[in-house]
Amino acid sequence: MIYSKFSITNPWSKHNFKSVWSSSGQVATNKAWELEIISDRSDLLHLEFGLSFRQDHAGLRLELGLVGFVVLFKFYDCRHWDYDKNQWAVYNDSNNKWN
């Protein structure tokens, strides 16, 4: 995983986190995207980048925020990672459990 975050917050602000708008969709069998605008009055400047592999919902995460509003974009794999088999998890359709 690659992860980096830089944030300047207002220490006197009440942490009021609220989703303003969101949209999402699926572009392939196992790939999806999300775009969201968040109101977070404590953030003055917010930059966050994440890129993950071989874990649940692995993919790209990008957050850009300025003066209390954050835009979040995610492009990720919908599957879960099976750490024992070192591969994407395969579910048994009859009872939705691991094979």
N, C-alpha and C positions, 0 to 999 in steps of 0.2 A: 504494500500500500504506500502511496505517496500522498502526503497530507501537509498542507500549509495553511495557516490562518493568521491574519493580522486584524486587530480590532481596537478601536478607540471608543470607549463607552463613557457615558455621563454617569458618574457615581451617585448623583443626587436624584436621578430619574427613577420613577417607579417602573419596574420591569413589566411592561404591558405588551405582551406578545399576542398578535392577532393576525389571522390570514385575511388578506384583503381580496385576493383573487387567485384562482388556480385553474389550471387546465392540464390534462394528461392524455396520453394515447399510447397505443401499441403499434410499433412499426414492423415487427416480425414476430415469429412464434414466441421467442424468448426475450425480445428486446422491447423496452418501453421508455417513455420520456415523461417528464413532469416539468411544468413551469409555474412558479408561484410568486406572488408579491405579498410580502409580509410587513406588517407595521410592528416595529420594535423600538419603542421610544428611547431605549437605553443606548442604542448604537449611533454614534456620530459618523464613524467610518468603519466599514466591515468588508474584508476581502477573505475569501475562503476557497481553497482548491483541494479536491480529493480525487484520487484515481486509484481504484482498488481492483484486485485480481484474486481469483480463487477464494472467494468468500461469498456469503449470502448477499444477493442483490449487488454484485460487483459492477463497477462502472465509473462514470464521470459525475462529479458533483462540483458545481460552481456557484458561489454566492457573492453578490456585489451589493453593497449597501452604503447609503449616504443619508445622513440627517434623519434617522428614524425609519427609513424604508429599505427593505432588502429584496432583491430579485434573486430567486433560487432556481437553478436549472439542473436537472438530473437526467442522465441517459444511462440506463442500467439494464442488467440481466435480471429477469424475473425469477430465475431459479435459485435454489439453495445449494450450497456446497457441502458435499459429503467428505468430511476430513479423513474418515477411516479409509475410504476407497480412493481418495485424492481425485475426485471427479464430481461432475454435477450430479446431484441427487436424483434418483429415479424412484418414483412412487408407484406402488401397487394400486391400480385403479379400483379394485374391489373394496379396499378399506382405507385408502389414502395413507398408507404407512410405507416406510422405507423398504426396499427390496433387500 
